[in-house]
């Protein structure tokens, strides 16, 4: 499903590995990132659940070039992010320095998770 797709997208692409200078072996020692993916639209799908979005929130730090992330639930079928999932999203936001748009329509959260996401969004340098 969606989580498997995002796991695959988080792997470095051939374009990512082509951008590494010869002799630089940092790819073998550094975390694996996809530095080319700029937009990820996983929202508005009927099968998207809060649990799935929580798992995606744990993965997206490996996509530092993201400028737009759409995690909205399907219209009429709200999804709930647990505090753990919301905290994972809040922790991921500072690792997405180019992010300027985050869509979370029809998503509910507990107060603590909501506060963490809001604080991370407010402190983010490019997120509007």
N, CA, C and O atoms as CSV, one atom per row, in Angstrom:
chain,resi,resn,atom,element,x,y,z
A,1,UNK,N,N,0.788,-1.171,0.000
A,1,UNK,CA,C,0.000,0.000,0.000
A,1,UNK,C,C,0.850,1.263,0.000
A,1,UNK,O,O,1.967,1.292,-0.517
A,2,UNK,N,N,0.292,2.285,0.587
A,2,UNK,CA,C,0.929,3.601,0.632
A,2,UNK,C,C,2.269,3.540,1.373
A,2,UNK,O,O,3.250,4.138,0.929
A,3,UNK,N,N,2.315,2.820,2.500
A,3,UNK,CA,C,3.549,2.757,3.281
A,3,UNK,C,C,4.665,2.111,2.465
A,3,UNK,O,O,5.795,2.597,2.481
A,4,UNK,N,N,4.371,1.030,1.756
A,4,UNK,CA,C,5.378,0.375,0.917
A,4,UNK,C,C,5.873,1.316,-0.175
A,4,UNK,O,O,7.065,1.354,-0.478
A,5,UNK,N,N,4.957,2.069,-0.758
A,5,UNK,CA,C,5.336,3.033,-1.785
A,5,UNK,C,C,6.297,4.072,-1.215
A,5,UNK,O,O,7.326,4.368,-1.823
A,6,UNK,N,N,5.965,4.623,-0.057
A,6,UNK,CA,C,6.825,5.645,0.547
A,6,UNK,C,C,8.175,5.043,0.942
A,6,UNK,O,O,9.207,5.698,0.796
A,7,UNK,N,N,8.179,3.801,1.442
A,7,UNK,CA,C,9.445,3.144,1.761
A,7,UNK,C,C,10.329,3.067,0.518
A,7,UNK,O,O,11.532,3.320,0.592
A,8,UNK,N,N,9.742,2.722,-0.605
A,8,UNK,CA,C,10.490,2.643,-1.855
A,8,UNK,C,C,10.983,4.018,-2.279
A,8,UNK,O,O,12.128,4.158,-2.709
A,9,UNK,N,N,10.142,5.026,-2.163
A,9,UNK,CA,C,10.522,6.384,-2.553
A,9,UNK,C,C,11.639,6.948,-1.677
A,9,UNK,O,O,12.393,7.814,-2.121
A,10,UNK,N,N,11.750,6.473,-0.454
A,10,UNK,CA,C,12.776,6.974,0.456
A,10,UNK,C,C,14.170,6.452,0.118
A,10,UNK,O,O,15.162,6.962,0.640
A,11,UNK,N,N,14.257,5.455,-0.737
A,11,UNK,CA,C,15.554,4.930,-1.137
A,11,UNK,C,C,16.213,5.888,-2.118
A,11,UNK,O,O,15.521,6.534,-2.905
A,12,UNK,N,N,17.540,5.992,-2.087
A,12,UNK,CA,C,18.214,6.881,-3.042
A,12,UNK,C,C,17.928,6.456,-4.471
A,12,UNK,O,O,17.925,5.265,-4.783
A,13,UNK,N,N,17.690,7.420,-5.327
A,13,UNK,CA,C,17.473,7.120,-6.742
A,13,UNK,C,C,18.815,7.098,-7.460
A,13,UNK,O,O,19.838,7.475,-6.888
A,14,UNK,N,N,18.808,6.657,-8.708
A,14,UNK,CA,C,20.045,6.658,-9.482
A,14,UNK,C,C,20.540,8.088,-9.674
A,14,UNK,O,O,21.748,8.312,-9.748
A,15,UNK,N,N,19.628,9.060,-9.756
A,15,UNK,CA,C,20.048,10.462,-9.857
A,15,UNK,C,C,20.783,10.894,-8.595
A,15,UNK,O,O,21.754,11.648,-8.665
A,16,UNK,N,N,20.318,10.412,-7.435
A,16,UNK,CA,C,20.985,10.752,-6.188
A,16,UNK,C,C,22.408,10.225,-6.180
A,16,UNK,O,O,23.337,10.948,-5.820
A,17,UNK,N,N,22.585,8.971,-6.573
A,17,UNK,CA,C,23.911,8.376,-6.527
A,17,UNK,C,C,24.823,8.954,-7.602
A,17,UNK,O,O,26.040,8.966,-7.419
A,18,UNK,N,N,24.279,9.430,-8.708
A,18,UNK,CA,C,25.096,10.049,-9.746
A,18,UNK,C,C,25.648,11.393,-9.294
A,18,UNK,O,O,26.654,11.853,-9.836
A,19,UNK,N,N,25.011,12.037,-8.308
A,19,UNK,CA,C,25.446,13.350,-7.846
A,19,UNK,C,C,26.572,13.271,-6.816
A,19,UNK,O,O,27.095,14.302,-6.393
A,20,UNK,N,N,26.944,12.072,-6.416
A,20,UNK,CA,C,28.005,11.905,-5.429
A,20,UNK,C,C,29.353,11.963,-6.142
A,20,UNK,O,O,29.562,11.250,-7.123
A,21,UNK,N,N,30.266,12.799,-5.660
A,21,UNK,CA,C,31.576,12.910,-6.309
A,21,UNK,C,C,32.339,11.593,-6.263
A,21,UNK,O,O,32.176,10.819,-5.319
A,22,UNK,N,N,33.168,11.328,-7.269
A,22,UNK,CA,C,33.979,10.100,-7.260
A,22,UNK,C,C,34.847,10.051,-6.001
A,22,UNK,O,O,35.404,11.062,-5.572
A,23,UNK,N,N,34.947,8.870,-5.428
A,23,UNK,CA,C,35.756,8.694,-4.233
A,23,UNK,C,C,35.024,8.989,-2.939
A,23,UNK,O,O,35.548,8.703,-1.862
A,24,UNK,N,N,33.830,9.551,-3.015
A,24,UNK,CA,C,33.044,9.849,-1.819
A,24,UNK,C,C,32.274,8.596,-1.433
A,24,UNK,O,O,31.361,8.178,-2.146
A,25,UNK,N,N,32.637,8.002,-0.316
A,25,UNK,CA,C,31.957,6.782,0.107
A,25,UNK,C,C,30.928,7.058,1.198
A,25,UNK,O,O,30.544,6.145,1.929
A,26,UNK,N,N,30.480,8.301,1.315
A,26,UNK,CA,C,29.529,8.659,2.361
A,26,UNK,C,C,28.197,7.938,2.208
A,26,UNK,O,O,27.473,7.748,3.185
A,27,UNK,N,N,27.872,7.533,0.976
A,27,UNK,CA,C,26.602,6.841,0.762
A,27,UNK,C,C,26.564,5.513,1.508
A,27,UNK,O,O,25.494,5.054,1.908
A,28,UNK,N,N,27.721,4.899,1.695
A,28,UNK,CA,C,27.739,3.617,2.390
A,28,UNK,C,C,27.702,3.790,3.901
A,28,UNK,O,O,27.362,2.852,4.621
A,29,UNK,N,N,28.047,4.982,4.393
A,29,UNK,CA,C,28.059,5.194,5.834
A,29,UNK,C,C,26.923,6.093,6.316
A,29,UNK,O,O,26.524,6.018,7.478
A,30,UNK,N,N,26.411,6.923,5.452
A,30,UNK,CA,C,25.348,7.854,5.836
A,30,UNK,C,C,23.982,7.196,5.685
A,30,UNK,O,O,23.845,6.198,4.976
A,31,UNK,N,N,22.969,7.754,6.352
A,31,UNK,CA,C,21.610,7.243,6.124
A,31,UNK,C,C,21.240,7.395,4.647
A,31,UNK,O,O,21.735,8.289,3.960
A,32,UNK,N,N,20.385,6.532,4.182
A,32,UNK,CA,C,19.973,6.584,2.776
A,32,UNK,C,C,18.843,7.585,2.601
A,32,UNK,O,O,17.802,7.488,3.251
A,33,UNK,N,N,19.063,8.543,1.718
A,33,UNK,CA,C,18.086,9.575,1.446
A,33,UNK,C,C,17.801,9.642,-0.040
A,33,UNK,O,O,18.664,9.336,-0.863
A,34,UNK,N,N,16.592,10.041,-0.376
A,34,UNK,CA,C,16.227,10.356,-1.744
A,34,UNK,C,C,16.270,11.872,-1.816
A,34,UNK,O,O,15.411,12.546,-1.247
A,35,UNK,N,N,17.265,12.418,-2.515
A,35,UNK,CA,C,17.453,13.866,-2.526
A,35,UNK,C,C,16.834,14.530,-3.756
A,35,UNK,O,O,17.083,15.708,-4.013
A,36,UNK,N,N,16.032,13.788,-4.514
A,36,UNK,CA,C,15.431,14.363,-5.718
A,36,UNK,C,C,13.919,14.528,-5.627
A,36,UNK,O,O,13.361,15.387,-6.309
A,37,UNK,N,N,13.245,13.738,-4.812
A,37,UNK,CA,C,11.777,13.809,-4.723
A,37,UNK,C,C,11.352,15.104,-4.058
A,37,UNK,O,O,11.741,15.377,-2.923
A,38,UNK,N,N,10.549,15.913,-4.760
A,38,UNK,CA,C,10.144,17.212,-4.240
A,38,UNK,C,C,8.690,17.279,-3.796
A,38,UNK,O,O,8.363,18.077,-2.918
A,39,UNK,N,N,7.813,16.474,-4.368
A,39,UNK,CA,C,6.404,16.508,-3.978
A,39,UNK,C,C,5.911,15.091,-3.720
A,39,UNK,O,O,6.188,14.168,-4.486
A,40,UNK,N,N,5.174,14.942,-2.627
A,40,UNK,CA,C,4.593,13.655,-2.277
A,40,UNK,C,C,3.129,13.884,-1.927
A,40,UNK,O,O,2.808,14.538,-0.934
A,41,UNK,N,N,2.258,13.344,-2.747
A,41,UNK,CA,C,0.814,13.494,-2.572
A,41,UNK,C,C,0.222,12.116,-2.262
A,41,UNK,O,O,-0.077,11.339,-3.169
A,42,UNK,N,N,0.062,11.833,-0.995
A,42,UNK,CA,C,-0.522,10.545,-0.622
A,42,UNK,C,C,-1.917,10.720,-0.051
A,42,UNK,O,O,-2.577,9.740,0.295
A,43,UNK,N,N,-2.362,11.938,0.047
A,43,UNK,CA,C,-3.682,12.205,0.594
A,43,UNK,C,C,-4.796,11.931,-0.405
A,43,UNK,O,O,-4.558,11.622,-1.573
A,44,UNK,N,N,-6.010,12.055,0.091
A,44,UNK,CA,C,-7.226,11.926,-0.699
A,44,UNK,C,C,-7.448,10.516,-1.237
A,44,UNK,O,O,-8.202,10.329,-2.192
A,45,UNK,N,N,-6.806,9.531,-0.637
A,45,UNK,CA,C,-7.009,8.138,-1.022
A,45,UNK,C,C,-7.884,7.471,0.035
A,45,UNK,O,O,-7.654,7.639,1.232
A,46,UNK,N,N,-8.877,6.724,-0.403
A,46,UNK,CA,C,-9.808,6.094,0.541
A,46,UNK,C,C,-9.123,5.139,1.500
A,46,UNK,O,O,-9.577,4.975,2.632
A,47,UNK,N,N,-8.062,4.519,1.081
A,47,UNK,CA,C,-7.385,3.544,1.926
A,47,UNK,C,C,-6.412,4.126,2.925
A,47,UNK,O,O,-5.829,3.383,3.714
A,48,UNK,N,N,-6.218,5.434,2.914
A,48,UNK,CA,C,-5.271,6.058,3.836
A,48,UNK,C,C,-5.869,6.076,5.239
A,48,UNK,O,O,-6.992,6.536,5.444
A,49,UNK,N,N,-5.101,5.566,6.200
A,49,UNK,CA,C,-5.550,5.529,7.592
A,49,UNK,C,C,-4.577,6.323,8.457
A,49,UNK,O,O,-3.473,6.657,8.027
A,50,UNK,N,N,-4.996,6.614,9.658
A,50,UNK,CA,C,-4.120,7.287,10.601
A,50,UNK,C,C,-2.878,6.465,10.900
A,50,UNK,O,O,-1.786,7.014,11.042
A,51,UNK,N,N,-3.041,5.152,10.996
A,51,UNK,CA,C,-1.900,4.268,11.255
A,51,UNK,C,C,-0.910,4.342,10.092
A,51,UNK,O,O,0.298,4.443,10.306
A,52,UNK,N,N,-1.420,4.291,8.871
A,52,UNK,CA,C,-0.556,4.384,7.699
A,52,UNK,C,C,0.148,5.731,7.619
A,52,UNK,O,O,1.335,5.795,7.301
A,53,UNK,N,N,-0.584,6.815,7.909
A,53,UNK,CA,C,0.019,8.143,7.895
A,53,UNK,C,C,1.084,8.268,8.980
A,53,UNK,O,O,2.093,8.948,8.795
A,54,UNK,N,N,0.853,7.608,10.107
A,54,UNK,CA,C,1.853,7.617,11.170
A,54,UNK,C,C,3.133,6.942,10.733
A,54,UNK,O,O,4.229,7.409,11.042
A,55,UNK,N,N,2.993,5.842,10.014
A,55,UNK,CA,C,4.188,5.144,9.505
A,55,UNK,C,C,4.892,6.006,8.462
A,55,UNK,O,O,6.121,6.059,8.430
A,56,UNK,N,N,4.128,6.675,7.617
A,56,UNK,CA,C,4.714,7.586,6.622
A,56,UNK,C,C,5.475,8.706,7.328
A,56,UNK,O,O,6.560,9.091,6.892
A,57,UNK,N,N,4.910,9.229,8.416
A,57,UNK,CA,C,5.569,10.307,9.164
A,57,UNK,C,C,6.931,9.859,9.683
A,57,UNK,O,O,7.852,10.668,9.794
A,58,UNK,N,N,7.059,8.574,10.000
A,58,UNK,CA,C,8.334,8.043,10.468
A,58,UNK,C,C,9.354,7.926,9.338
A,58,UNK,O,O,10.556,7.890,9.599
A,59,UNK,N,N,8.901,7.867,8.101
A,59,UNK,CA,C,9.783,7.641,6.954
A,59,UNK,C,C,10.222,8.914,6.237
A,59,UNK,O,O,11.295,8.941,5.635
A,60,UNK,N,N,9.417,9.961,6.291
A,60,UNK,CA,C,9.633,11.100,5.397
A,60,UNK,C,C,10.907,11.897,5.663
A,60,UNK,O,O,11.300,12.715,4.831
A,61,UNK,N,N,11.552,11.682,6.792
A,61,UNK,CA,C,12.821,12.372,7.039
A,61,UNK,C,C,13.862,12.012,5.985
A,61,UNK,O,O,14.828,12.750,5.790
A,62,UNK,N,N,13.673,10.898,5.314
A,62,UNK,CA,C,14.596,10.458,4.268
A,62,UNK,C,C,14.314,11.150,2.935
A,62,UNK,O,O,14.883,10.773,1.910
A,63,UNK,N,N,13.443,12.155,2.942
A,63,UNK,CA,C,13.090,12.897,1.722
A,63,UNK,C,C,13.370,14.388,1.927
A,63,UNK,O,O,12.435,15.189,1.906
A,64,UNK,N,N,14.635,14.779,2.125
A,64,UNK,CA,C,14.940,16.159,2.501
A,64,UNK,C,C,14.649,17.206,1.432
A,64,UNK,O,O,14.632,18.397,1.742
A,65,UNK,N,N,14.422,16.805,0.194
A,65,UNK,CA,C,14.147,17.779,-0.866
A,65,UNK,C,C,12.661,18.107,-0.985
A,65,UNK,O,O,12.280,18.937,-1.810
A,66,UNK,N,N,11.809,17.465,-0.169
A,66,UNK,CA,C,10.366,17.709,-0.273
A,66,UNK,C,C,10.036,19.187,-0.115
A,66,UNK,O,O,10.474,19.846,0.828
A,67,UNK,N,N,9.257,19.683,-1.058
A,67,UNK,CA,C,8.738,21.041,-0.938
A,67,UNK,C,C,7.245,21.007,-0.618
A,67,UNK,O,O,6.706,21.959,-0.052
A,68,UNK,N,N,6.579,19.910,-0.980
A,68,UNK,CA,C,5.143,19.792,-0.732
A,68,UNK,C,C,4.816,18.383,-0.279
A,68,UNK,O,O,5.241,17.405,-0.893
A,69,UNK,N,N,4.058,18.289,0.802
A,69,UNK,CA,C,3.634,17.008,1.343
A,69,UNK,C,C,2.141,17.068,1.613
A,69,UNK,O,O,1.678,17.862,2.431
A,70,UNK,N,N,1.396,16.226,0.922
A,70,UNK,CA,C,-0.044,16.148,1.112
A,70,UNK,C,C,-0.381,14.837,1.808
A,70,UNK,O,O,-0.226,13.760,1.233
A,71,UNK,N,N,-0.847,14.938,3.059
A,71,UNK,CA,C,-1.231,13.766,3.846
A,71,UNK,C,C,-2.700,13.847,4.251
A,71,UNK,O,O,-3.097,13.256,5.255
A,72,UNK,N,N,-3.493,14.559,3.499
A,72,UNK,CA,C,-4.906,14.733,3.833
A,72,UNK,C,C,-5.666,13.419,3.728
A,72,UNK,O,O,-5.360,12.577,2.883
A,73,UNK,N,N,-6.656,13.253,4.591
A,73,UNK,CA,C,-7.513,12.074,4.536
A,73,UNK,C,C,-8.543,12.245,3.425
A,73,UNK,O,O,-8.734,13.340,2.895
A,74,UNK,N,N,-9.189,11.159,3.089
A,74,UNK,CA,C,-10.210,11.190,2.049
A,74,UNK,C,C,-11.427,11.967,2.546
A,74,UNK,O,O,-11.840,11.822,3.696
A,75,UNK,N,N,-11.985,12.775,1.682
A,75,UNK,CA,C,-13.158,13.585,2.007
A,75,UNK,C,C,-14.258,12.709,2.600
A,75,UNK,O,O,-14.651,11.709,1.998
A,76,UNK,N,N,-14.741,13.072,3.749
A,76,UNK,CA,C,-15.817,12.337,4.396
A,76,UNK,C,C,-15.342,11.151,5.213
A,76,UNK,O,O,-16.149,10.505,5.881
A,77,UNK,N,N,-14.043,10.846,5.178
A,77,UNK,CA,C,-13.498,9.740,5.954
A,77,UNK,C,C,-12.269,10.239,6.714
A,77,UNK,O,O,-11.140,9.928,6.334
A,78,UNK,N,N,-12.478,11.004,7.775
A,78,UNK,CA,C,-11.340,11.564,8.504
A,78,UNK,C,C,-10.414,10.465,9.035
A,78,UNK,O,O,-10.854,9.356,9.337
A,79,UNK,N,N,-9.143,10.792,9.139
A,79,UNK,CA,C,-8.159,9.879,9.720
A,79,UNK,C,C,-7.657,10.503,11.021
A,79,UNK,O,O,-7.578,11.725,11.150
A,80,UNK,N,N,-7.327,9.656,11.966
A,80,UNK,CA,C,-6.851,10.133,13.263
A,80,UNK,C,C,-5.384,9.776,13.428
A,80,UNK,O,O,-4.998,8.616,13.287
A,81,UNK,N,N,-4.563,10.786,13.730
A,81,UNK,CA,C,-3.161,10.550,14.045
A,81,UNK,C,C,-3.027,10.414,15.558
A,81,UNK,O,O,-3.413,11.314,16.304
A,82,UNK,N,N,-2.486,9.300,16.000
A,82,UNK,CA,C,-2.224,9.130,17.428
A,82,UNK,C,C,-1.156,10.134,17.854
A,82,UNK,O,O,-0.501,10.747,17.010
A,83,UNK,N,N,-0.983,10.300,19.161
A,83,UNK,CA,C,0.073,11.187,19.643
A,83,UNK,C,C,1.435,10.734,19.124
A,83,UNK,O,O,2.265,11.565,18.756
A,84,UNK,N,N,1.668,9.428,19.092
A,84,UNK,CA,C,2.944,8.902,18.592
A,84,UNK,C,C,3.155,9.289,17.137
A,84,UNK,O,O,4.246,9.714,16.759
A,85,UNK,N,N,2.116,9.145,16.319
A,85,UNK,CA,C,2.216,9.491,14.893
A,85,UNK,C,C,2.399,10.993,14.707
A,85,UNK,O,O,3.202,11.425,13.880
A,86,UNK,N,N,1.658,11.785,15.469
A,86,UNK,CA,C,1.781,13.239,15.363
A,86,UNK,C,C,3.172,13.691,15.807
A,86,UNK,O,O,3.751,14.596,15.206
A,87,UNK,N,N,3.706,13.067,16.852
A,87,UNK,CA,C,5.050,13.408,17.324
A,87,UNK,C,C,6.086,13.041,16.252
A,87,UNK,O,O,7.062,13.766,16.057
A,88,UNK,N,N,5.873,11.924,15.564
A,88,UNK,CA,C,6.790,11.531,14.489
A,88,UNK,C,C,6.766,12.573,13.373
A,88,UNK,O,O,7.807,12.911,12.811
A,89,UNK,N,N,5.585,13.076,13.057
A,89,UNK,CA,C,5.466,14.125,12.047
A,89,UNK,C,C,6.171,15.395,12.520
A,89,UNK,O,O,6.901,16.027,11.756
A,90,UNK,N,N,5.952,15.762,13.771
A,90,UNK,CA,C,6.587,16.960,14.325
A,90,UNK,C,C,8.107,16.834,14.300
A,90,UNK,O,O,8.803,17.808,14.012
A,91,UNK,N,N,8.623,15.653,14.597
A,91,UNK,CA,C,10.068,15.429,14.579
A,91,UNK,C,C,10.625,15.423,13.163
A,91,UNK,O,O,11.791,15.762,12.958
A,92,UNK,N,N,9.815,15.047,12.190
A,92,UNK,CA,C,10.275,14.994,10.801
A,92,UNK,C,C,10.349,16.380,10.168
A,92,UNK,O,O,11.201,16.616,9.313
A,93,UNK,N,N,9.481,17.292,10.567
A,93,UNK,CA,C,9.418,18.603,9.903
A,93,UNK,C,C,10.756,19.351,9.877
A,93,UNK,O,O,11.104,19.895,8.829
A,94,UNK,N,N,11.520,19.407,10.966
A,94,UNK,CA,C,12.808,20.116,10.882
A,94,UNK,C,C,13.806,19.445,9.930
A,94,UNK,O,O,14.766,20.080,9.493
A,95,UNK,N,N,13.586,18.183,9.611
A,95,UNK,CA,C,14.480,17.452,8.701
A,95,UNK,C,C,14.076,17.616,7.233
A,95,UNK,O,O,14.671,17.019,6.337
A,96,UNK,N,N,13.054,18.438,7.015
A,96,UNK,CA,C,12.571,18.721,5.656
A,96,UNK,C,C,12.757,20.218,5.398
A,96,UNK,O,O,11.781,20.968,5.387
A,97,UNK,N,N,13.983,20.652,5.194
A,97,UNK,CA,C,14.272,22.089,5.147
A,97,UNK,C,C,13.642,22.841,3.984
A,97,UNK,O,O,13.469,24.057,4.072
A,98,UNK,N,N,13.297,22.162,2.905
A,98,UNK,CA,C,12.720,22.833,1.739
A,98,UNK,C,C,11.188,22.849,1.770
A,98,UNK,O,O,10.566,23.476,0.913
A,99,UNK,N,N,10.580,22.180,2.732
A,99,UNK,CA,C,9.120,22.054,2.772
A,99,UNK,C,C,8.457,23.420,2.908
A,99,UNK,O,O,8.752,24.172,3.836
A,100,UNK,N,N,7.560,23.734,1.974
A,100,UNK,CA,C,6.826,24.994,2.088
A,100,UNK,C,C,5.314,24.783,2.134
A,100,UNK,O,O,4.562,25.735,2.345
A,101,UNK,N,N,4.863,23.534,1.936
A,101,UNK,CA,C,3.425,23.278,2.030
A,101,UNK,C,C,3.186,21.896,2.620
A,101,UNK,O,O,3.746,20.903,2.156
A,102,UNK,N,N,2.346,21.847,3.648
A,102,UNK,CA,C,1.946,20.609,4.308
A,102,UNK,C,C,0.429,20.593,4.377
A,102,UNK,O,O,-0.177,21.467,4.997
A,103,UNK,N,N,-0.182,19.606,3.747
A,103,UNK,CA,C,-1.646,19.494,3.737
A,103,UNK,C,C,-2.069,18.384,4.697
A,103,UNK,O,O,-1.644,17.236,4.561
A,104,UNK,N,N,-2.907,18.737,5.663
A,104,UNK,CA,C,-3.424,17.778,6.646
A,104,UNK,C,C,-4.937,17.940,6.797
A,104,UNK,O,O,-5.454,17.951,7.914
A,105,UNK,N,N,-5.632,18.064,5.689
A,105,UNK,CA,C,-7.084,18.221,5.742
A,105,UNK,C,C,-7.745,16.927,6.204
A,105,UNK,O,O,-7.303,15.838,5.837
A,106,UNK,N,N,-8.785,17.040,6.996
A,106,UNK,CA,C,-9.572,15.913,7.500
A,106,UNK,C,C,-8.736,14.972,8.366
A,106,UNK,O,O,-8.971,13.763,8.384
A,107,UNK,N,N,-7.763,15.529,9.080
A,107,UNK,CA,C,-6.926,14.769,10.004
A,107,UNK,C,C,-7.236,15.255,11.416
A,107,UNK,O,O,-7.240,16.459,11.673
A,108,UNK,N,N,-7.491,14.332,12.321
A,108,UNK,CA,C,-7.680,14.701,13.723
A,108,UNK,C,C,-6.465,14.226,14.519
A,108,UNK,O,O,-5.779,13.279,14.136
A,109,UNK,N,N,-6.219,14.910,15.637
A,109,UNK,CA,C,-5.094,14.580,16.516
A,109,UNK,C,C,-5.502,14.848,17.950
A,109,UNK,O,O,-6.413,15.631,18.219
A,110,UNK,N,N,-4.820,14.191,18.858
A,110,UNK,CA,C,-4.983,14.481,20.280
A,110,UNK,C,C,-4.321,15.840,20.545
A,110,UNK,O,O,-3.474,16.274,19.765
A,111,UNK,N,N,-4.703,16.516,21.643
A,111,UNK,CA,C,-4.145,17.844,21.908
A,111,UNK,C,C,-2.615,17.888,21.962
A,111,UNK,O,O,-2.019,18.815,21.412
A,112,UNK,N,N,-1.966,16.924,22.602
A,112,UNK,CA,C,-0.504,16.957,22.719
A,112,UNK,C,C,0.160,16.801,21.354
A,112,UNK,O,O,1.117,17.512,21.045
A,113,UNK,N,N,-0.336,15.885,20.542
A,113,UNK,CA,C,0.213,15.691,19.207
A,113,UNK,C,C,-0.023,16.894,18.321
A,113,UNK,O,O,0.858,17.308,17.567
A,114,UNK,N,N,-1.229,17.458,18.416
A,114,UNK,CA,C,-1.548,18.656,17.632
A,114,UNK,C,C,-0.613,19.797,18.000
A,114,UNK,O,O,-0.097,20.493,17.126
A,115,UNK,N,N,-0.398,19.986,19.298
A,115,UNK,CA,C,0.487,21.060,19.759
A,115,UNK,C,C,1.908,20.853,19.234
A,115,UNK,O,O,2.557,21.817,18.828
A,116,UNK,N,N,2.394,19.627,19.234
A,116,UNK,CA,C,3.747,19.341,18.747
A,116,UNK,C,C,3.865,19.648,17.257
A,116,UNK,O,O,4.853,20.238,16.819
A,117,UNK,N,N,2.861,19.247,16.478
A,117,UNK,CA,C,2.885,19.514,15.033
A,117,UNK,C,C,2.811,21.019,14.782
A,117,UNK,O,O,3.538,21.545,13.939
A,118,UNK,N,N,1.942,21.707,15.505
A,118,UNK,CA,C,1.811,23.156,15.315
A,118,UNK,C,C,3.105,23.884,15.673
A,118,UNK,O,O,3.523,24.796,14.960
A,119,UNK,N,N,3.727,23.492,16.758
A,119,UNK,CA,C,4.971,24.147,17.161
A,119,UNK,C,C,6.067,23.902,16.118
A,119,UNK,O,O,6.793,24.824,15.749
A,120,UNK,N,N,6.183,22.660,15.647
A,120,UNK,CA,C,7.195,22.354,14.623
A,120,UNK,C,C,6.919,23.132,13.339
A,120,UNK,O,O,7.849,23.607,12.687
A,121,UNK,N,N,5.652,23.263,12.979
A,121,UNK,CA,C,5.294,24.014,11.769
A,121,UNK,C,C,5.605,25.499,11.937
A,121,UNK,O,O,6.118,26.139,11.018
A,122,UNK,N,N,5.299,26.038,13.099
A,122,UNK,CA,C,5.561,27.464,13.342
A,122,UNK,C,C,7.052,27.771,13.350
A,122,UNK,O,O,7.464,28.856,12.938
A,123,UNK,N,N,7.860,26.834,13.813
A,123,UNK,CA,C,9.305,27.035,13.883
A,123,UNK,C,C,10.022,26.720,12.569
A,123,UNK,O,O,11.198,27.043,12.404
A,124,UNK,N,N,9.312,26.092,11.645
A,124,UNK,CA,C,9.919,25.716,10.364
A,124,UNK,C,C,10.214,26.958,9.543
A,124,UNK,O,O,9.357,27.836,9.436
A,125,UNK,N,N,11.418,27.057,8.953
A,125,UNK,CA,C,11.803,28.293,8.264
A,125,UNK,C,C,11.076,28.584,6.946
A,125,UNK,O,O,10.969,29.745,6.552
A,126,UNK,N,N,10.576,27.550,6.259
A,126,UNK,CA,C,9.958,27.806,4.955
A,126,UNK,C,C,8.496,27.404,4.884
A,126,UNK,O,O,7.824,27.721,3.903
A,127,UNK,N,N,7.991,26.725,5.881
A,127,UNK,CA,C,6.605,26.245,5.844
A,127,UNK,C,C,5.647,27.388,6.063
A,127,UNK,O,O,5.779,28.149,7.021
A,128,UNK,N,N,4.670,27.508,5.164
A,128,UNK,CA,C,3.684,28.583,5.267
A,128,UNK,C,C,2.398,28.098,5.863
A,128,UNK,O,O,1.458,28.877,6.021
